Amino acid sequence: MSSELKITVLYSDDYGEKVIGNLINFYGFCRACETFEERLYCDNCRYLYGSFAEHISSIFRVERPSAPFIEKPESLLPRISPCDILIAVALHPDLALALPRILADSGVKAILFPIEDPAWMSPGLSRQIREECLDIGLECAFPKPFCSLSFGCGSTIDGFLNFFKAGKPLLNVEVSKGTVRRVRVLRSSPCGSTWYVARKIVGCMIDDLPDVISKAHHAYPCTASMTRDSELGDTILHRAGYIIFEAVYKGVKDRHASMRLLRVFRERKSPIGQDL
């Protein structure tokens, strides 16, 4: 099934364009090898990722109404083309709540509601939508941030992670003599920042990784909100940062290098270092 997955993207925030750009992987989307203290040689690492353009059924930018309540939300939503998964980014609450009912007989199997800002969706709204989806047998997930999306939300969403190689980052980090020699991106954050960070840490000493990871993550840039989220007890931006730190750490397979990196994290009092 995953080899035939089709997605539709509805978005009301520019973040949606980053997700689309990452999946299409058009020339010039990645800028990791442009100036970042020094110019890097581009080895076209994203070439192996390929392009999923033919697996995107349709893309719609949906203007977010300023009115707090929408009486007929279906009138503001486009006709959804047949697809397996709908990705809904930063829609007006009434539009988001209307989606399960609108999609009930459409053939759509799952909805993803990435949350990069607490203002995009309240905990109460996500509970309402989840209940609506459960009633009609529609898979759904509310990853906060999108790069926290993991397996276990349903077979179709698991298929998204496997096929598009997008969700919670998964890396293979090769270290030799205390220096990162090569990084393979096995699964990227949906916005593509993982590829950027991966390129920036090549050639770095283990002791320098915390600073380089943090700087690259912000420079991409990660556009997650710095507003404190009540569910996370932290900002979504910080949560995204912890995720890429964890991905790099778990990607280091050399035991000596892995232990050294963990010590560095803890010495810097990195929250991820305290949790590992």
Number of C-alpha atoms within 10 A of each C-alpha: 9 16 11 10 19 21 23 23 23 22 21 19 16 12 18 23 17 16 20 20 21 26 22 18 19 16 10 8 13 19 13 22 16 12 9 13 6 8 10 13 10 12 9 10 14 20 11 8 18 12 16 19 17 11 18 18 18 18 19 16 17 20 15 15 15 8 7 8 12 15 8 11 17 15 10 13 19 12 13 19 16 15 20 23 26 27 20 23 26 27 22 23 21 17 24 20 19 16 19 26 15 15 19 16 10 15 14 22 21 25 26 19 24 24 22 25 21 22 13 18 20 15 12 9 15 18 12 12 22 19 15 19 22 13 12 13 13 21 20 26 21 21 17 22 26 24 27 19 23 16 15 10 14 14 15 22 24 16 18 21 20 16 16 21 19 25 24 23 27 22 22 19 23 18 22 12 10 16 18 20 15 15 22 16 22 16 24 26 25 27 24 26 24 27 25 21 24 25 21 21 24 17 14 16 17 20 16 13 23 17 12 16 21 15 15 21 23 16 15 18 12 18 17 22 18 15 14 15 18 11 12 12 9 13 20 25 23 18 21 24 19 16 20 27 23 19 20 24 23 16 20 20 13 12 9 13 20 19 13 14 23 22 15 18 21 16 11 13 11 15 14 18 19 13 8 11
